[in-house]
Amino acid sequence: MTALERVRVASVYIGAIVGAGFATGKEIILFFGDGGYLAPLVTGAAMGLCASLFLCVGKLGAQLKNEGKLGGRAMSIAKIVLYGIIEICMLLTMTTMTGGMQNIFGWTQTGRLTGFLIALLCVAFSSAGAKAVGRINLALVPVLFLLLALLFFKSSKCVEPLPFDTLKSANYLSMNMLLGGCLTVKDGERAKGKDIAAIGIVCAVVLSAMTFFVYVAASDYPRSDMPIYSLCRACGLGALGAVTTGIAILTTLAGAAKSLGDGIYALVPSKTAVTSALLLLTLASYGWDFTEAVNLFYPFIAAIASGVFALAFAALVVYALSRRIKKFSSVRKNE
């Protein structure tokens, strides 16, 4: 991979993690509000390092496929079921983010239509594939980082480092892995060891900083439905809160649309059909209430995400142990 390709993969992964709940600060306060800043700081770094985990899983999958170890009817059925459930989660994520984009522009018909059309354009562009999503996130993730840094400096910074709730950190880590993992795993097929390490480090540094920024800024208004927006409004920067949330929604929306499009393409290998299907699914979500959609769908998505993360971790551990045992047996045999 070139340096630009590494940055693109990192941007896609980061953009998938930082959704609307993250950017409004509500999600961060929900998990970390009764603790100190060390928890979001460490959890953000752990989320970033998990990019390397999914790249390794992608590399492992490619190797096993080349060795003919992913065949068999049972394995094929298991893959279809798993991918089917994941695609349902991508559909729910995409439609929920579309609802969020509509909410940003207000409850008037003109406002909702404006937000919806922006979401529709993002989905249409994302249907072109990984390069399109990479371009979206390469442009938007750095802007989002700078906006969150600005809000951090505008906040009172009245936070303490402790306490640290390990269980909440683990739950938050698992909940956010699904979309980022789905988008990153395919890049593992062509990634080398140094690529995997570099991408993981970049994601860890950026996500750690962003999670910390959001936590500190949101802590000024922990009881607000949108703590970041409340801070922006108090500083006379109300529009900045809307822009910050909008960027986070678009990066997540782009990733979900791309992942869902990959699933549709596997069934109907036509770019035109994929784009048409994604646009029709987006049209079906016109008028959705973002808050209701989050409350209804996110518990299901979080449960699936935790399971997929556990499977990815288990697969990597089993593969590493099997390689170690195989190498040890080979050495003993040569002796």
Secondary structure, 3 states (H helix, E strand, C coil): CCHHHHHHHHHHHHHHHCCHHHHHCHHHHHHHCCCCCHHHHHHHHHHHHHHHHHHHHHHHHHHHHHCCCCCCHHHHHHHHHHHHHHHHHHHHHHHHHHHHHHHHCCCCHHHHHHHHHHHHHHHHHHCCCHHHHHHHHHHHHHHHHHHHHHHHHHCCCCCCCCCCCHHHHHHHHHHCHHHHHHHHHHHHHCCCHHHHHHHHHHHHHHHHHHHHHHHHHHCCCCCCCCHHHHHHHHCCCHHHHHHHHHHHHHHHHHHHHHHHHHHHHHHCCCHHHHHHHHHHHHHCCCCCCHHHHHHHHHHHHHHHHHHHHHHHHHHHHHHHHHHHHHHHHHHHHHC
